[in-house]
Amino acid sequence: MNLTEFNQFDHCEHFSCSERSVSPAVYILLYVCSAAVILLTVCGNMLVIISVFHFKQLHTPTNTLVLSLAVSDFLVGIFVMPVLLIWIIESCWIFGKVFCSIYWLVSSLISVSTYTVSQIAVDRYLALSNPFLYMKIFSVRITRVIIVFNWCVVVTYNMALLYFNGNFTSFAMCPGECILPLNEVWTVIDLICSFIFPCSVIILLYTGVFVIAKKHATAIRELNNHTRPKTQKITSHSMKSERKAAKVLGILVSVFLLCLLPYFVYSLLGGVIELQAETLHKYIIIMYLNSTINPFIYALFYPWFRRSIKLIVTLQIFQRDSTFINVLS
């Protein structure tokens, strides 16, 4: 997704750098807090990446999508958050014109996250609506191909967006600012591709997921009221597992949407009200904080992630055959 918060401004006087109005103590505190957020984002997502990548038991299609989300969040923490937070604290773009284009390109990683969350919604819907077909068609290898395709499409789209808006050649950059000027057509295209389409898919499919989960819950209760053969017990356990996974990922999706919504709602009001850069920066921070929050959601709701963290921190992953350690039980 390309953050087009400055395309509503036409004059450079809006962008002049200003003197810091905060005390040195507050200034230092802002940098300390920013460093803490970046460290939490990088370390938290690194733990998710190591966990899913290292333990064979976690090599499932759904966890592969979780891995892709963690990678994009990790890269946001490494490349996007530091630049954005320095920009906001200094109230001035200090990195130059060339790096400005690179920044807008790298910021497209949030679009990768958006489409990965959409893929997670599709994965959960298919797993619950038709589990036998899902197990037959979707494998880790197929999921990896889909993920690579997703990354390639998003990066290509964002390169095209920058190219056709002149950001790879030359554009009028106001002193102390990094502007992404989009024309009206590209603004609409970007809004649809970056927010409306993927978020509509997420909302519609997760509505379907919870409807199906409710039906499954009713079916499980009915099975529990009668004596049933072993095969039915296995089916009941499988249904419970899928419902639990859908619930946890539903929380992940809900938090994701809540983090994105303020920015896009505020941006949509650009034609009605005069946008304030400072307010938009706050909403951008909330949007990127989703990359920090996700690992905590895993830690709260996934026992396997907590066991994996313990094995990683105690360096047991360096033991022989540690990849086969059971982290699910």
N, C-alpha and C positions, 0 to 999 in steps of 0.2 A: 504494500500500500504506500502511496506517495502522499505525504502530509502537505496539503496544499493550503496551509493556513495563511500564507502571505499573498495569495493570488488576488485578494480583494483590495490590496493596497496599490496605489498608483504612483505615489510620490516618495522620494527618498527622505524627505524630512521626517517621516514616521520612523525611520530606522537609524537615526544618528545615535552614536554611542553616548552614554551618559556616565557621569561620575558615580562611584559606588556611594550609596546613601546609608550603608550599614556599618556598624562598628567592626573593628578588626576581629573581636571575639566571635561575633555572629558570622562573619565572613569565614573564619576558620572552622566554625561549627558546621556551616553549610557544606564545606568540602569534606569534613570528616563523615557527616551523614551520607553524602553522595558516595564516598568511598565504601562505606558499610553496605549501602544498597547494591553497588556494583559487585562487591565481594560475595554477598549473599546470592545474587543472581548467577554469577559465574560458578561458584562452588556448588550451589544447590543443583543446578542443571548438569554440572559435571558428574555429580553423584548418580543422577538418573541415567546419564549416558553410560557410565561405567557399569552400572547395575544391569541394564538391559543388554548391553553389548557383551558382558563377561559371562553371565550365568546362562547356560544352555536352556534351563527350564523356562526362562523368560523370553525365549525366541518364538513369539507368537505374532500373528498379523497385527493384533491390537497393540501389543507392546512395541512393535516396530514403528507404528504410527506415533506412539508416545515418545519413542526415541527421536523421530524426526522433529517433533515439537520441541523436545529438550535441546536438540542441536540448534534450531533456529533461535530459541530463547537464550542459549549460551552465546551465540554469535551477537545477538542484540546486546547482551551484557558486556561483551568484549569491545565491540566496534561502535555501537550506537549510543548507549547510555553515557559513557564518559564524555563524548563530544557534546551531547545534548545538555548534560548537567553543567558542564563548564560554560557552555553558551548561555544558559539561563542564569547561572551565578554571576558571570561577568557582565550580563546584559549587553553582550556584544559578540559578534562572530570574529574570532581571532585567527582562524585557520587558513584564510586565503581563498581565492576563487576556484582553483583547481580542486582542492579538497572539498569544496562545497558541492560540486557535481558528484564526487565520490560518495559524500555523505548521503545525498538523496538516493543514490543507487543502493547503497548498503542498507538504508532505512527500509527498503522493500522487503527485508527479512520479516517484518511484521505481517506482510501479505502471505508469506510462506506459512506463518503460524495460523493465519485465518483459514487458509485452504486446507491445512493439516487438520484443524479442528473440524472442518466440514467433512473431511475424509473419515475422521473418527465417528462422526454422526452417521455417515453412510455405513461404516463398518458395524456399529452397534445395531442399526436398524435391520440390516441383512442378517446379522447373527441371531437376532430375536425373532424376526418374522419368518425366516426360512433357514433354520440352523443346519439342516442336512445339506442343502444346496451350498450354504456358506462354507461348511467344512470341506466340501468336494471341490469348490472352485478356488477359494481364497487360501493361498499359502503364503509363507513368509517371502518366498521368491517373487510371487506376483505383487505382493504389497510393496516390496522394494522397488520394483519397476514403476509402480504407480507413484511412489514417493519421488523418484528421480524425475519422472515426467512432470510432476507438480512443481518441483524446484526449477526445472528448466523453463517451463511456461511462465512462471512468475518473474524470473530474472529477465527473460526475453521481453516480456511485456513492459517491465520497468525501464529497460534499456531503450525500447521504442518510445516510451513516453518522454524520456529525457531527450532523446535524439530529435523528435519532432517538435519539441518545445525549445530547441536551440541550446540546451545545456551542455552539449558535447562540443560546441564550437565557441560561441560567444553570446553573452546576454548581459543586460544591464543589471549589474550588481551594486546595490547601494552600499556605501561604506559601513563596515561593521555589521553587515547582515548577510544571510545566505537565503536567497529568495528562489522559490520555485514558481515561476509565473506560468500558469496554465491558461489557455484560452477557454472559452465557454464550452466548446465541444469536448475537449479533453477533460475538463472538470466533471462533466456529466458522465463520460465514459469511465473515468477513474472512480467516481462515486459508485457506479453500478458494479464495476468489476471488483473493487476493493472492499465494498461493504454490503450493498443491497443484495447482490446475488449470493455470495457465500453465507451471509447471515440468514437469508431466507431459507436456504437449504438446511442450515443448522437448526433453526426454529421448527420448521415443518417436520423434519425427520425425528427430532427429539420429542416432539409432540406424539408422533407415531410410536416412538420407543416406549414412552410411558403408558400409552394406551395398551400396547402389547404386554408390557410388564405387569400391568394391572390384571389383564386376563390370565397371565401365567400364575400370578399370585392366587387367583381364585381357583385355578386348576390344581395347584399344589395343595391348597387347603382341602379340596375335595378328595385328592389322592390320600392325604393323611388321615382321612376319616374312614378309609376302607383298607382291608388287607390287600396287599398288592405284591406281585412277584418281584424278583430282584431287578429285572430289566426296567420296571417302572420306577423303582427306587433310584436307579442310576439316572434315569431321565429327569426325575424330580430334582436330584442333586445338581444336574447340569443346568436345569432351568434356573435354579437358585443362584448358581454361579454367574450365569449370564445377566440376571437381573441385578445382582450386586455390582457387576462391572458397569452395567448401564447407569446405575445410580451414581457411582463414583465419577464416571466420565460426564454424567449430566451436571454434577457440581462443577467440574472443570469447565464445561462449556458455559454454564451460567455465569461464573466468575469472569470468564473471557468476554462475554457479551457486555457485562456490566462495566468492564474496564474500557471497552471500545465505544460504548454508547455515548458518554458525555462529549467526547471529541467530535463525533460525527453529527450529533444533534446540534452542537454549537456551530459547527462549520456550515450546516444547512441553513442556519439563520443569518448567514453572511449577507444575503441579499435583502434582509429585513432590518437588521441592526448593524451598527458599526462595531466591528470586531476589535477586541483589544488583544494585542500580541501576548501580554502577560497572562491573560486568562487562558488563551489557547495553549500556552506553554504548560500551564498547570494540568490541563486535560491530556496533553501529550504525555506528561509524566505518568498520569494515572494509567494511560493506555500501555505504556512500556513496563509499568510495575507488574503487569500481568505475568511477565517473564520471571519476575522475582517470586510471585505468589505460587505459581504452579508446583514447584518442588515441595512446598509446604502442604499442598493438597494431597500429593502422593504420600507424604510422610504421615499425615493424619488418617488417611483412609486405606492405604495399601500396606498390610503387614509385611508383604515381601520386600517393600522398599526399606522399611525399618530394619529388617534382618540383613538386607544387602548393605545398608550403611554401616551396620555393626561389623560385618565381615570386611568391608573396605577400610574402615578406620583402624581396625585391629590388624590390618595387613594380612589377613588370612587368605585374601585372593591371590597372594603370591605363592601359596602352597601348591603342591602338586595335585592335579585333578580338582582344583577348586572350582572350575567351571561347572562341575557336576554336583556341587553342593545343593541340597534341597532347600530352597528359600521360600517355598510355597506352603509348606506344612507348619 
